[in-house]
Amino acid sequence: MAALRITNTHIHTFTAAHVPRYYPHPALYVFKRVPGLVRGLAWLLRVAGHPAAETLERLLQFQKEAYRGGQAEIFASVRRQYPPDTRFVVLPMDMAPIGHGPVEADIEAQHDELSRLARSDAFRGSVIPFASIHPDRPGAAAEVRRVVERLHFRGLKLYPRLGFPPDHPVLMNEIYPFLVEHDLPVMSHCSRGGVRGRDVSVHAADRFTEPAAFIPVMRKFPDLRICLAHLGGVEDWRRYAEDGIDPDDPAARAANWQVAIRDMITSGDWPNLWTDISYTLFRFEENIAFLRLFLSGGARAEALSRRVLFGSDFYMTRQEALSERAVCFRLRNALGEETFRRIAETNPEIWLGERGGDA
Ligand SMILES: [Zn+2]
């Protein structure tokens, strides 16, 4: 069997310099400035036998990652978890315009640093850089054009929970047409968890983020390849497993984002709709049995498995107990070589526009 080259379609390398000063709460500024405080608190809780100690330890791991220095240091720490020829789609984050205070390095600087990383001797060929932009920012479309045309970025990351709908006029009128013209894909955060703009309610954030929010986009741009990340997210997987889906409620399937995404993909109505399993499958024990069934046996599973991408969501996953390497091996083992190759090698190549059609 031919060697397999993994493409991880979802990782992050942004650093503390790209996170607003007062995010997530002004009171945490002091903890962020002095990481030793979290460690001290974790130690106290451990001594007291408090169950929150483990959570804090993981938070500390996560914080360590974000404060590791530059994007290159963060990237080096994920790369060692994978075979040497693995490629990684790196997704920036544009958090300056969301009302949580200033960032040290703005999105242009974040893009430029990522571009240097992608072109560096050490990592050339391993980094596939994506742009990310808040469409309310002045010059949003020009920045996307700049990094695609001059720096050869390969797609766009969206994060609607920050406070914008996916059919925002700047996206619809300027950015999506440009992406279609250049045959580049979109990755959009699609789970109930994650960062929110300061003045965005949970309800509003969910309306911006939910799978149906992309229907107007897919109607207008049927050729645009869109990936809704996290296959609905851990919260909707938990509800699916614990509460089930009420068969008498006609709205129940659409209300669970995991079911909604599977229904939309397998309906055949949205041939360029994709999803990735990042973060969600790092709750490995809870979720792997479901994923395995969703991807094996029957026409529906076949249709879905042609549209699922392997991604991890490093370094968000540092909050979970299993390492990238551990999950990657378990996944390959549980799904089998053929399915794993499809989601980790073939599908990412199609989604990125490197090979045509439905292999
Ligand atoms: Zn992510």
Boltz pocket constraint, residues with backbone or C-beta under 6 A from the ligand:
constraints:
  - pocket:
      binder: B
      contacts: [[A, 10], [A, 12], [A, 313], [A, 314], [A, 316]]
      max_distance: 6.0
